[in-house]
């Protein structure tokens, strides 16, 4: 009876798409994936997109039963930061996760693990952006926020303390949060992106293992709202 019940359960989950397939094989290396992203961003800023050529009826048909995205993008929900456009990508090329402040809660981590382990995607990019509203709100909130926004503020808050110590603007001006606020907020944005990137492997044994096995590379970058360029952090 238990075997029958288990069989029915597996079948039900499979029908719902909740039984993950075995680990996929990367179609490209992590370095090649990063190059593709940056090449796509160059096309985007030059206003010479080619994504439409890879988003046709034939593309849909080819991808209908499987996917093999070459990069995972964890970025902000901001309406001005759509990765598919910024990287001039077509159907099936990017596995995109968007959440305010690019905060990786357990569901987000699980989504990244799925793409990395089961789809074989070789690259994760944590993409922050200029003038991030979630970070600005965290700076303004000073630890207090109403509703579920408080969860975002709490997650980003550690970046404030670290940024205050490391921001070049603050080294020159101890009151930089007030006197040079725009620069200060950008420092917190950068720090948040770097902390999120570092914490992916700290909070996920799956990602840590894949990185150790050199099956996954994790990078961070920042999008400039003014000129459209994505700049990887060193």
Rosetta blueprint (number, residue, H / E / L):
1 X L
2 X H
3 X H
4 X H
5 X H
6 X H
7 X H
8 X H
9 X H
10 X H
11 X H
12 X H
13 X H
14 X H
15 X H
16 X L
17 X L
18 X L
19 X L
20 X L
21 X L
22 X L
23 X L
24 X L
25 X L
26 X L
27 X L
28 X L
29 X L
30 X H
31 X H
32 X H
33 X H
34 X H
35 X H
36 X H
37 X H
38 X H
39 X H
40 X H
41 X H
42 X H
43 X H
44 X H
45 X H
46 X L
47 X L
48 X L
49 X L
50 X L
51 X H
52 X H
53 X H
54 X H
55 X L
56 X L
57 X H
58 X H
59 X H
60 X H
61 X H
62 X H
63 X H
64 X L
65 X L
66 X L
67 X L
68 X L
69 X L
70 X L
71 X E
72 X E
73 X E
74 X E
75 X E
76 X L
77 X L
78 X L
79 X L
80 X L
81 X L
82 X L
83 X H
84 X H
85 X H
86 X H
87 X L
88 X L
89 X L
90 X L
91 X L
92 X L
93 X L
94 X E
95 X E
96 X E
97 X E
98 X E
99 X L
100 X H
101 X H
102 X H
103 X L
104 X L
105 X L
106 X H
107 X H
108 X H
109 X H
110 X H
111 X H
112 X H
113 X H
114 X H
115 X H
116 X H
117 X H
118 X H
119 X L
120 X L
121 X L
122 X L
123 X E
124 X E
125 X E
126 X E
127 X E
128 X E
129 X E
130 X L
131 X L
132 X L
133 X H
134 X H
135 X H
136 X H
137 X H
138 X H
139 X H
140 X H
141 X H
142 X L
143 X L
144 X L
145 X L
146 X L
147 X L
148 X L
149 X H
150 X H
151 X H
152 X H
153 X H
154 X H
155 X H
156 X H
157 X H
158 X H
159 X H
160 X H
161 X H
162 X H
163 X H
164 X H
165 X H
166 X H
167 X L
168 X H
169 X H
170 X H
171 X H
172 X H
173 X L
174 X L
175 X L
176 X H
177 X H
178 X H
179 X H
180 X L
181 X H
182 X H
183 X H
184 X H
185 X H
186 X H
187 X H
188 X H
189 X H
190 X H
191 X H
192 X H
193 X H
194 X H
195 X H
196 X H
197 X H
198 X H
199 X H
200 X H
201 X H
202 X H
203 X H
204 X L
205 X H
206 X H
207 X H
208 X H
209 X H
210 X H
211 X H
212 X H
213 X L
214 X L
215 X L
216 X L
217 X E
218 X E
219 X E
220 X E
221 X E
222 X E
223 X E
224 X L
225 X L
226 X L
227 X L
228 X L
229 X L
230 X E
231 X E
232 X E
233 X L
234 X L
